[in-house]
């Protein structure tokens, strides 16, 4: 897949970013370079490679998930700048 100007403008619109004309060409080239690099990974012979489940040997300390305190909804909402019908009111983030 190659990123052209039409695809790039669609992606920029979806991401809600504004890009100048001078940045546009450079970003399209950078995206195509990244896609090309990722495509080279399909050429790697992994036929005799064993899959592994963990990338690192980090030992995560896990704890039991237990309820420790029970808060009243009214107390929690008291800190909100705005709420309605028991829910936080936030600005619309999608169109």
C-alpha positions, 0 to 999 in steps of 0.5 A, spaced: 500 500 500 502 506 498 500 513 501 498 518 496 495 525 497 488 523 497 489 518 503 494 522 507 488 528 507 483 523 509 488 520 515 489 527 517 482 529 517 480 523 521 486 525 526 484 532 526 491 535 525 492 540 520 498 540 516 502 545 512 503 544 504 511 544 506 510 538 511 505 534 507 510 532 502 515 530 507 510 526 512 507 522 506 514 520 504 516 518 511 509 514 512 511 510 505 518 509 508 515 506 514 510 502 510 516 499 506 520 498 512 514 494 515 513 490 508 520 488 508 518 484 514 514 479 510 520 477 507 523 474 513 523 467 513 520 465 520 518 458 518 523 454 523 522 460 528 519 458 535 513 463 537 514 466 544 509 468 549 513 473 553 518 479 550 521 480 557 523 476 563 519 482 568 516 479 574 510 483 575 507 483 582 500 481 582 495 482 588 488 480 589 482 485 586 478 487 592 474 492 594 476 497 599 472 503 600 465 504 597 464 511 595 457 515 594 456 517 587 454 524 590 460 525 593 464 523 587 460 528 583 461 533 588 468 535 585 465 535 577 465 542 574 458 539 571 454 533 571 447 531 569 443 525 571 448 522 575 454 522 569 459 527 568 458 532 562 464 533 558 465 536 551 464 532 545 470 529 542 467 526 536 463 529 530 
